[in-house]
Structure formats: structure tokens, C-alpha cells
């Protein structure tokens, strides 16, 4: 019997140059001049931000003290917690229907009341809600926002803090990517949130290590730019291009897209006037610093590569747009990954322009000479590892993830210098849309009743049904069985398998299962439990992604434990190319 799920481990992965940093951004690490680059660093500290005095109450910088592990305890009604964890922003809903990419992602999360204790300070009746998009979605360890006065007017924490953002590091087994990334961005002179490490406990359940990331709110804007009177925009799967600008999320009441539209219009102009037209519209040096830093630490899910995870602030002091980095958890992974990201239309236009390309190259050399340093980056890795080690839920896996970060730090400088020393590469052509809207290609309905550790057994011995169709063809249901367990790569799978009477063609419905599942209903989506259908015959294979739900009547991941339930969903083409 041919098994096709051997290929599935790849799904775990799917899922001006010379100017000094301005006074309103964190300065880079200073060094003793040894002639060998930054080997004796002074790390950027939280007081290096030099904020403009606006008369606002001082922010308690200890919230993000790099030496401190924030301890968070949350309590709320179990029914509310269950409802909170099940809410999800399904990517399939963004891809389908007449409103596809017609505006920013819908705000689908609900605020729930609960009590929060942060480092011993207890505040009752705060607002709690889930947050995240695609990879950071989780129904077991959700990222959380905390709003102290959501239900109690004017309620604040003791230092006037109103908002916390606690990220689950769901895409980062090392648990240190975000804080290390934001430390590097700040050192390079890029507006970035402060970040600290935290532990999270909800209703006496230990959820492990989180990051305490400074929210991009008015307090951040005042600290970074000296004013919160400008317009703020969030970019999530968006760009400054025709048809995509409408997906930018306006965060300031009463604002419109006019400042972003002006940038979009300028990017349509010819090279002879491009740079002159951009100069009054954006902080070009600041953007280039972010663009280069994205590439150096391989932040492939940021603006220049993923057209995702960024903010833009329309600064009232000079009416220029300033970029703010965000969502930096997919970083420090592959030291050999290309460091030139040009998927974003602004990055593409600059690289294609001689002056823009020169800015990139000069800034890359500056960061290599004056900011990047293996010693200080590895010291940060060591410090973070020591801080979180006693609190890890998966210490072995986290240790391997941290080793990957160290390898990246040690090898990336050479890769970047080779890029500079070689001929400038041509920019690959990238279509203007991030992902085109799609139509469903079928539907699937499955039942399964199997045991854990049955992937390599005769799955026909375990009950299953497979109904529906894809691309106009019904599923094979002459022989149907189900299995569950870990494959040879440690990936946790549920497989419902069907074959034609001659066993020459096969259909498989496959779910990637997170740990700690309990009986209940969960979304099946790129942002939930990842599911797909694999159809194989002598001619080849075809995959479709599932958008729908799975209900587990039983889920016991001990050997011989019962795994039973149903899957229902629609099917779309594999637009992400995960297999």
C-alpha cells in the first residue's frame, strides 16, 4: 500500500545609506574600534530612544527590561476562554467571495472580561481578546491583547499602561526571534517596538513562554516620533499598488488613505522623476534602513518580501510617511536565504533605480560595518536562553531552534558581504497582487474512527468515510480507512485514505495536528489546523487546501488511544504551493 504523506514535513515551514539614525529612533550599538568590526558592543538600551518631551506621563521602561521575565496570569470564565480560543481569522475567507481583497481583514475578535496579574500587579475586569493572522493563530496557545479600560472606564495599570500585546511565538520554536529581531532593528535605527520575554498562565494552565511586545499605539508614537497627532496605518497583506491599497487598515479615527495614495501615485512615475517625487512623501533613509535590516535578518514576512507586518505613520512634523516594523517572528532561520527582498512595489522601484540601488548597497555596508556583530548578537541569544530556559514547555525543540539562530548569526555576515562584493542581481519579476482571489474547486465530508500510532498499519482496518468531489471528480470510496500518529519526521497527522478498486489511484485527506488537542470543534484553515487533500494516480499528484472545520469526538494521542470525529469543508487550489 503506497503512503503519500512522506512529503508533508515541508508543511511545517508553510505554514540613505550613510546617515546616522535619527534622534527619534533607537541608536545602534557603539563599539571599540579594533579594526575588526563591532566586537565590543554596547547594546542599545531602552533609554537610547531620546523621545521628544511632550509633557505626557513617563512610560515605565521596566515593562520591557531585557533582564526581566514578565510573569502574566490570566483568569476568566472557562466558557469565555473556550469561545476566545476558537475565534479565528480564516485566510480562506479572505481569498473567496465578491469582497476578496476589497478592504482590510475584518476585525472578527471579541473582547472578553477577565482578571490579569502582571508581575504581581492585579487588575480586574480588563478586556482580553485573541490576536494574530495566519501563522500566529492558535486555538490552544493564542496570542492575546489586554486592554485595561475596555470594561472599566479610565482603568490603568500602576504606571498608566493601558495596553499589552502578548505574542505566542507560534511560528518560532526558539521563542527568541521577535525580541532579538526588534533589538537588531532598533540598533540599526529602525522604528521598532520594545520587546520583553514573558511567561503566560491562563486559568492555571501553563502556556509557556510568550513575548511582551510594545503595542503600536499613541504611547509608542509619542516616544518614537514626538507626536501622536498623525495618521497611523497597518499593513497586512497589502501594498502601494492599484487594487491593493484599499486593504491597508486605517488605525486613526477620521483619517483616509490620501497619504498612501500619494505614495502609490508617485510609484507609477518614471525613473527620471521618481526620487524627487518620493522625497517629500516618505522618510526614504528610514525605509531603506528597514528594507536592509529585513534582508539581513531574513524577515521574509515583512513589507519588502511578504507585503505584510508593517505600520506606516504619517508624521505631522514634516508630512512624511515613516515605516514601523512589526510581526518579526519569521527571522534568523536560513543564513543562505537571499537578502534582497523586492516583492513590495516600493522596494522593487527603488532597486530598479540606480539611486535607490546605491542607497540599498550603502546602507547594507553600513549595517555590516557598524551594526551587525556576531559577539553582541550571540550574547543576546545567550541572555534570552538563560532567561526562558526554566519555563520552556518543549526544551529540546527550543534548544534546537536557538542553535539555528546562533548558526544564522555566525554565517550571515559572510553571505551579505558576498552579496555586496558580487554583481548586483536582477530583480525577479513578481506579480503585483499578493495572492489572487480563487474559486472553490470542490467539497469534502469525512468521518474517521481510528487509533493513535496507526499511520504505518493497515488503515483499512479502521473506520472512515470519504465523500464529496474536487475538480468535478468524486472521491474514491471503494476502500476507505483512517490513521493517526506521528510520521518519521515527528509531524502529527490524521489521514483518511481512499482507493479505487484496483488500488492504482488514491485520495487522502490530511490534517496536521497541534499538540494538546481536546474533544471539540476546530477551524481547518491555514490559520487553524492545516488541512489538505492529495489526489494521486499514475499520471501525478494534485493538492487542494481545506477550509472548514474538524470535530473531534475523541482525541487521545497515547499509543492505541481513540481518535474519532468528522471533517467538513470546501476545497481551493494549492495557491500557496506548500507541496
N, C-alpha and C positions, 0 to 999 in steps of 0.2 A: 504494500500500500504506500503510495507516494505522499510524503508530507511536504507542504509548501511553506510552512511558517519559518523555515530556516532563515529567510531573508528579513525577518521582522525586526531584529535588533536595530536596524537603521532608523526605525521609527522613534526610538528613544531620543534621537537627535533632532526629529522633526518638530518632533513636536517640538594784518601784514606781518609778514613773516618775522621781522626783526624787532618789532615793537615790544616793549616790556608790558606785562599785564597791567591793566588799568587799576586805579586805586579802588575801584568798586568790585574787584574780583579778588579771590584768594591768590596770593603770590606763590611762585614756585619755590622749591627747596633751595636754600642757599648752600654753597659748598666751599670747601677749601680748595684752592687752585693747586692741584697736584700734577696737572698736565695730562691726567688720565680720565677726565670727566668727573661726574658727581659721585665721588666715593665717600665723602664725609658729609652726609646730608644733615640739614636742619629741617625737620619735617614741617610742612605748613600747619600752623596751629589755628585754633578756632578764633583767635584774636587777630589773625592776619588779614581779616576781611576789610578792615578800615571802613566801616559803614559811615555814611553821612549822618550827622546828628539831626534827627527830625523832631526831637522832643518826645518821641514815643518811649514808653517804659522799656528798660533794658531787657533783652532776652536772656534767659538763664542758659548760658552756654554749656553748663554741665549736662544738659539733656543729651548732648552728643559728644561728651568727653570720650576720646578714643581709648582711654584706660578703663572705662566703666562699662559694665554689662547691665543694661536696664532690665529689671525684673517686672514683668507685667502679669497681672492676674485679672481675669475677666469672669464675671458671673452674670448669667441671665437665664430666663426660663428655658427649659430644655426644648419645649415646642418652638420657641423663638430661635434657638440655636439651630435646630433642625431646618427650619424654614430659611434661615440666613445661609446655611451651607449649601442648600440646594439651588439657590438663585444663581444663574449663570448667564453670561453674555455669549450666546451661541454664534460662532463665526458663520455657520451655515445660514443663519437668518440674515446676516449682512450680505451674503453672496446672492441670495434668492429674492425674487419678487420685484414688483414695479418700483419699489423705493430703494433698490440696491444702489449704494454709494450716492444717495441723494442728500445726505446730511451726515453729521457726526453720529457715532454709535449712540444708540438710545441709552438713557440712564435708567437701567432696569433694577437697580438695587434699592432695597427698602431699609430704612433706619429702624433699629430695634432698641428699646431701652435696656440698660444693664448697668452694673456697677463695675468700676475699674479701680485697681490698685496699681500705681506705677511707683516703684521704688519705695513702697510703704505708704505713699500718699493715696488715700481712698477718696474717690469722688463718686457719688451715687447718681443714678438716673442720667447717665450720659447716653449719647447716641452711638450706636455701633452698626456698621454695615460692611458688607463684603466689598472688595475692590479687585480690579485686575482685568486682564484681557488676554485671551488665547493661552499662552504657556503658563501664566501665573494663576489661572483658575484652578481651584481645588475644592472638593466637597468634604475633605477631611481636615485639611490644614489651610483654611482660607486666609488670604491677606485681609487686613482689617483697617478701616478708618475709625477714628474716635473723635467725636465732636462733643465737647463738654457742655455746651448750652443748646443742644438740639431740642431738649425737652424741658430744661430749666433755664429760663432767661438769664443771661449775663453770668451764668456759672462758669468759673475758670479754675484751672489748677493754680497752685500757690504762686507760681511765677508768671501768671497771666497767660499761660499757654491754653489755647482752646482746642487745638487740633493735633492729633498724632496720626502717622501713617506707619503701620507695621506690615512689612512685606514678608511673605513666606519663603522666599528663595526657592520656589518650586522648580525652577529650571537650573538651579545651581546647587549641586550636591556638596560643593566645598563650603557653602554658606558665607563666603567672604567676598565674592565677586563685587557686589554692589559697593560696599564700603571702600574696598581697595580702588575700584574704578573712580568713585567720587573724590577720593583723596588725590588720585592722579589728575583728574580734570581740574581740581582746584589748584594743584601745583602748576599746571600748565596755563592757568589764567582763564579758565572757562567757568562761567557762572554755573554752579552746581549746588545741589542741596547738601547740607551736612548729613552725616550718617553715623549711627552707632549700632552696636550689636545688642541683642535682647533675647530674653527667654520668654516664652508665652505659655500660659496655663489658662484653660477655659473650663469652668465647671469641674475643677480638679483633674482634668485631663492634660497631661504634659504634651504640648505640641512642638517642643524643641526650640531650636534657635531661629529667630527672626532678625530682621533689620529694622531699626528705628530710623526712618528716613524723614528728613525735614520736608513738610508739605510745601508745595509751591503756592503759597497764599500771600496775603498782604504783608505779613511779618517778614517773609523771605524777600519780597520785592523792596521793602524799605531797607533791609540790611544790605542787599546786593546793589541796588540802584539808587538808593536815597529817596525814593518816592514810590507810592503805590497808586498814583493817580493816573497811570497809563492803562492801556488795554492789554489784557492777557489772553493768549490763545493756546490751546493744547492741540498737538498734532498726533493723531492716532490713525495710521494707515491713510495718510493724506500727503498732498504735495502742492506746490505753487504752479499748478498746471490746469488747463482748461478741463472742466468736468470733475476735478478732484478738490478744488479749493473749498467747495461747499461742505466738505466733510471735516474741515477744521472746526474745533469746538471753541466757541466764544465763551470765555470764563468771566468776563466783566459785564455787568448789567448795563444795558444801553449801548453797548459797542456794536460795530458791524465789521464786515470783512474788508473795508476800504483799504486799510494799510497793507493787508496781504494781497489784495487785488492789484495795488500799485506795483508791488514786487513782481507779481505774476506777469503783469503787462511789460515791465522792463525786461524780463527774461525772454520776451518774444522779439526783442530788438536785435539788430545786427551787431557784430563784434566791434564795429567802428565806434559805436556809442555806448556799448554795454557797461563798461566800467564806470564811465562818467554818470550814467543814469542810476547805477546801483549805489554810488557813493552817498547820496543824501537819504537813501531809503533804508540801508542796513548798516550795522556795525560790521563791516567787511572783515576787519582784522579779527574780531571776536568770532565770527563764523568760521574763518579759516583755522583758528586755534581749535575749535571744537571738531571740525572736519578732520584735521590731522590727528588729534587725540583719539577720536573714534577709530581711525585706522590703526594707530599704534597699539591700542589695547584690544583691537578687534571687536569693537562694539557693533556687530553686524545688524543689530535690531534698532539702531538709531536712525537719525534722519537720512544721512548720506547713503546708507545701504538699504535699510528697511522702510524708509519713509514713515517712521514710527517713533514713538517715545521721545518727544521733544516738546518744549514750550517756546513760544515767541512772545516777547514783551515789547510793546510799542512805547518806548521811553519818552515821556513828556519833556525831558530836558533838551532833546535835540530832534525829536520826532523820528528817530531811527529804530529799526527792529533789532532786538538783541535775542540771540538764541540761548536757551537754557537746556542743559542736558537732563535726561530723565530715563527711568526704566533700565538702568545699566546693570542688568544681571547676566546677559549673554556676552561675556567678555573673558579674556585671558584663557582661551580654550586651545586654539591651534596656532603655534608660533609661526607656521609656514603659510597661514592664510594671507591672501593678498591684502595689502593695507590701503590700496586706493579704492575708495567707495564712491561711485558716481551714479547710483540709481536715482538719487534725488536730483530734480531738474536744476536746482541752483548749483549743486556740486558739479553736475555734468557741464553746464555752461561755463563755469569757471575753469574746469580742466581743459576744455576745448579752446580757451582763450589764452594767448601767450602770457599775458599779465597775470591772469588767475593761476595758471600753472606755475609760474615763477613764485607767486605768493605761497602756494602749497609747498613747493620744494624748500623754500627758505624757512618756512615755519617748521617743517619736518626736521631740517637740520638743527634749528634752534632747540627743539624739544629733545632731540637726541643728545645735543651737547650740554644743555643747561637744565633739563628737567628729568629725563629718563635716567635711572640709575639702579643697577641690579642690587646694590647693597641696601639702599634705603627701601626699595620695594620689597625685598625679601625680609627685611627687618619688620616691615608692616605685616607681612604674611605670618611671620613667627609670632608677633604680638597678638594678632587676631586668633591664631590657632590656640595659643595658650589660654586666651580668654574664654573660648567656647568649648574647649575640649571636655570639661566635666559635664557638659549639658547636652551632648550630642545624642540623638536617637539612633543614628547609624554611624558610629565612629569609624569603622573600617572604610566605608564608602566615602565619607567625608575626608578621611586621610588621603585616599587616592585622588580625590578632587583637588585637595590642596597641593599635592605633589605635581599635578598638572599645571597649576598656577605657577609654581616655582619653575618648572621647565619652561613655561612661556616667558617668564621674566628673564631667565638666563639666556634664552635664544633669540628673543625678538629684536634686540638692538642690531645684531648682525644681519637679520633679514631686512630691516628697514634701511640700514646703510647700503646694502647691496642694491636695494631699490633706487636709492639716490645716485649711486655710482654707475648704474646702467642707463641705457637709453630710456627716455620716458615712454611708458606703454601707451598704446592707443586705447581710448575708452571703448569698451564693448557697447554695442547698441542695446538699449533697454527700452521696451515699450513704455509709453507714457502712463499707462494705468497700472496700479499695483497688482490687482487680480481682477480679471473681468467677471462680470456677473454671469451666472450659469443657470441652466435649467435642470431640474431633476431628470435622471435617466431611469428611475425605477423605484421600487419599494421592496422592503423585506420584512418578514414576520417570522420569528424563530421562537421555539421552546427548547429548553435543554434541562436535562436532569442527569448529572454525571458526578464524578468524584475527583477530588484533587489528586494530582500526580497521575493523570491518565493520558497525557499527550503522546506518550510513546506506546500506549497499549492499543488494542483493537477498539477504536472508539465506537464502532458499530454496536458494541455490547452495551452502550449507554444511550438512553432515550434522547431523541431530538426530532424536531420537525423543522422544515425549511420551506417557506412559501414566499411567493412574490415573483418579481421579474426585474430584469435590468436590460437596457438596450433592446427591449421588446422580446426578450427570451426568458422563459420561465426557468426557475432554478431546478437543478436535478434533485429529485426526491425519491428515486428508486431505492437508494441506500443512504440513510442519514444516521449520524451519530454525533456525539459530543465529547469533548475532553477539556481538562483544565489543569493548570500547574505552571511550573517554570520550565522554560526551554533550556538548552545547553548554554545560553548566554545570560541566564538569570532573569529573563524577561517573563513577567507573569501574564499568562494568556488564558482566554476562554476561546475555544474553537468549536464551531458547529460545522460539520463536514458532510457534504453530499456528493454522490457519484451517480453517473449514468449506469445502465445495466451492464455495460461491458467494462466498466472501471477505466475508461480511456479519457474521460473528461470529468473535471471536479469543480465544485463550488465550495468556498469556505467563507464563513462569517467569523471574523476575528475581532476580539476586544482585548486591548491592553489594560490590565487591571492594576490599579494602585493598591498599596497595602492598606490594611486596617479597614477593609470594606465590611459593612454590616448589612443585614437584610434591609431592603428599601429600594426606592426608585432613584436612578441617577441619569443625568443627561449623557447622551452619546454624541460626541462632537469633538472637534479639535480642542475646544476649551473645556471639555469634560473628560469622560472616558473615551479614549480614542478607538474608533471602530471602522472597519473596512471590510469590503467583500473582494475576494480574489477568485477569478474565474480562470481556469486553465484547461487547455486541450492541446493536442499535438501541434497546433499552429503557434501557440504562445499563451501569454497571460494578459489579463485586463483587470484593473482595480477600480473600485468605486468607494467613495467615502460615505459613511453612515451619519445621518443627522436624525436623532430621535431620542429614545430612552431605553434603559435596561432596568428591569425589575428583578431583584434577587429575592426569591422566597427563602433561600438558604445560601450561605456563603461561608464555608469552613475551609481554610487553607492549610489544614493539617492533613498528612497523608491519609487518604481514604475518606476525608471529610466531604459532605454533600455540597454540591454546587448546582442550584436549580433556579429557573426563572424564565423570563421572556425578554425578547428584544423586538422593538418595533421602530421602524424609521423609513425615511426616504433616502435615496441614493443620488449622489452627484459625482461627476467625473473627478479623477485624482488630479485636481488643478494644482496641488502643491508638489506633485512629483515625489511623494515620500517613498515609493518603491521603484 
